């Protein structure tokens, strides 16, 4: 809990007024200034929380004079100095000051009995006199010179009616806190509404994505079914075209695709004298061997057919013959066409 202390007194902020029985001094808490816009003859200036509650500014309240009846009237700048001190109604001093919400809360020690009696029975307002600089219409480097206290009938506090001696919490401070609580609740409600709207939009988007995913799955299934049908048609067509290549065409019944048909035909006919395991070659080589087989079976072997096989295998047609050509020529030179 914040405390206001000097060598004689240490009061917590829950205590707003107390009489020192040793000397009759009256300690009272006063809200002196608050964050916000202030109207001056020269124009409006803003007190920011950064400047108003700067530690150097709060510390500058300590031991400053409390002037009864308003700001100094015996100096042009309205401040207390050595020349006008005796002419002003100095009734006490400030013990210390702290931040209290949006207000500065100062503890004043009042020693003038008439002022003490007035404060105990009447409402008083307060306004600090201070030095400051101005930057972008903001008061900076605020340093306290004195604290003026007065009847609200005699003058008006620049900080509003909330700047006054405390007995109970002032009405405008209560309203300030209530307004801030209401503002905060409105912001919370707006955020919750935004969250609810975004949740609905997100669900709608997720539902749309799920629908598209389902459509994609259907299309993928249909595409695969078409591929399977095309493969079946190609396989059955090849089986029919190879019917004359086998003594027993029933051997092709278990073939599930065109490559299996080609492998079965080449293997059963012992193409290339059965020296090649056709199950271990890739589709490109298998097609080349199968094309050579068909041509040889029809006794139409020629250099063109070998070249076609080499082109399918991706080999250049030059003077250097491929292993397929050499193996094939050697086979038919020694043993003749089958």
URWOKA-V555918 format. One record per backbone hydrogen bond with DSSP energy under -0.5 kcal/mol. NH is the residue of the N-H (numbers start at 1). CO is the residue of the C=O. E is the energy in kcal/mol with one decimal. If there is no record, write none. Layout:
NH/CO/E  NH/CO/E
This chain:
4/11/-2.2  5/3/-0.5  6/9/-2.6  11/4/-1.9  13/2/-1.4  15/12/-1.9  16/14/-0.6  18/27/-2.2  20/25/-3.2  21/19/-0.8  23/20/-1.0  24/20/-2.7  26/110/-2.9  27/18/-3.3  27/25/-0.6  28/26/-0.5  28/108/-2.3  29/16/-2.5  30/106/-3.2  31/164/-2.4  32/30/-0.7  32/104/-2.4  33/104/-0.6  35/102/-2.1  36/47/-2.0  38/45/-3.5  40/38/-0.6  40/43/-1.3  43/40/-1.2  45/38/-2.6  46/137/-2.3  47/36/-3.2  48/46/-0.6  52/48/-3.1  53/49/-2.1  54/51/-0.8  58/54/-2.4  59/55/-2.9  60/56/-1.1  61/58/-1.5  62/59/-1.1  63/94/-3.1  64/61/-2.2  65/145/-0.6  66/92/-2.5  67/65/-0.6  67/147/-2.5  68/66/-0.5  68/89/-3.1  69/149/-2.6  70/67/-0.6  70/149/-0.7  72/78/-1.1  78/75/-1.0  85/81/-1.2  87/84/-0.8  88/84/-1.1  88/85/-0.9  90/88/-1.8  91/66/-2.8  91/89/-0.5  92/66/-0.9  93/109/-1.9  94/64/-2.4  95/107/-3.6  96/107/-0.9  98/105/-2.2  100/103/-3.1  103/100/-1.9  104/33/-2.5  105/98/-3.0  105/103/-0.5  106/30/-3.1  106/104/-0.6  107/96/-2.5  108/28/-2.9  108/106/-0.6  109/93/-3.3  110/26/-3.2  110/108/-0.6  111/91/-3.0  112/91/-1.2  113/111/-0.7  116/112/-2.5  117/113/-2.6  118/114/-1.9  119/115/-2.8  120/116/-2.4  121/117/-0.9  121/118/-0.8  122/118/-1.4  125/150/-3.2  126/163/-2.2  127/148/-2.4  128/32/-0.5  129/146/-2.8  131/143/-3.0  133/140/-2.8  135/138/-2.6  138/135/-1.1  139/46/-2.5  140/133/-2.8  143/131/-2.4  145/129/-3.4  146/129/-1.7  147/65/-2.7  148/127/-2.5  149/67/-2.7  150/125/-2.2  152/123/-0.5  154/151/-1.7  155/151/-1.5  160/157/-1.8  163/160/-1.7  164/162/-1.3  165/124/-1.6  166/29/-3.2  167/168/-1.0  174/170/-2.1  175/171/-2.6  176/172/-2.2  177/173/-2.5  178/174/-2.5  179/175/-3.2  180/176/-2.2  181/177/-2.4  182/178/-2.8  183/179/-2.7  184/180/-2.6  185/181/-2.4  186/182/-2.5  187/183/-2.2  188/184/-2.3  189/185/-3.0  190/186/-2.4  191/187/-2.4  192/188/-2.6  193/189/-2.3  194/190/-2.4  195/191/-2.7  196/192/-2.5  197/193/-2.6  198/194/-2.7  199/195/-2.4  200/196/-2.1  201/197/-2.5  202/198/-2.8  203/199/-2.3  204/200/-2.5  205/201/-2.5  206/202/-2.8  207/203/-2.7  208/204/-2.2  209/205/-2.4  210/206/-2.5  211/207/-2.3  212/208/-2.3  213/209/-2.7  214/210/-2.3  215/211/-2.3  216/212/-2.7  217/213/-2.4  218/214/-2.1  219/215/-2.5  220/216/-2.8  221/217/-2.3  222/218/-2.7  223/219/-2.8  224/220/-2.5  225/221/-2.3  226/222/-2.3  227/223/-2.4  228/224/-2.7  229/225/-2.4  230/226/-2.8  231/227/-2.7  232/228/-2.2  233/229/-2.6  234/230/-2.7  235/231/-2.6  236/232/-2.8  237/233/-2.4  238/234/-2.3  239/235/-2.3  240/236/-2.0  241/237/-2.0  242/238/-1.6  243/240/-1.1  245/242/-1.7  246/242/-0.5  246/243/-0.7  249/247/-0.5  251/248/-1.8  252/249/-1.8  253/250/-1.6  255/252/-1.3  261/257/-1.6  262/258/-2.4  263/259/-2.7  264/260/-2.3  265/261/-2.4  266/262/-2.7  267/263/-2.5  268/264/-2.5  269/265/-1.8  270/267/-1.4  271/266/-2.3  273/270/-1.2  274/271/-0.9  275/272/-1.9  278/276/-1.1  280/277/-1.9  281/278/-0.7  286/282/-2.5  287/283/-2.4  288/284/-1.7  289/285/-2.7  290/286/-2.5  291/287/-2.5  292/288/-2.1  293/289/-2.5  294/290/-2.6  295/291/-2.1  296/292/-2.8  297/293/-2.9  298/294/-1.5  299/296/-1.5  300/295/-3.1  306/302/-1.6  307/303/-2.8  308/304/-2.6  309/305/-2.0  310/306/-2.6  311/307/-2.6  312/308/-2.1  313/309/-1.9  314/311/-1.0  315/310/-3.0  318/316/-1.2  321/319/-0.8  326/322/-2.4  327/323/-2.5  328/324/-2.3  329/325/-3.0  330/326/-2.5  331/327/-1.9  332/328/-2.1  333/329/-2.0  334/330/-1.7  335/331/-1.7  336/332/-1.1
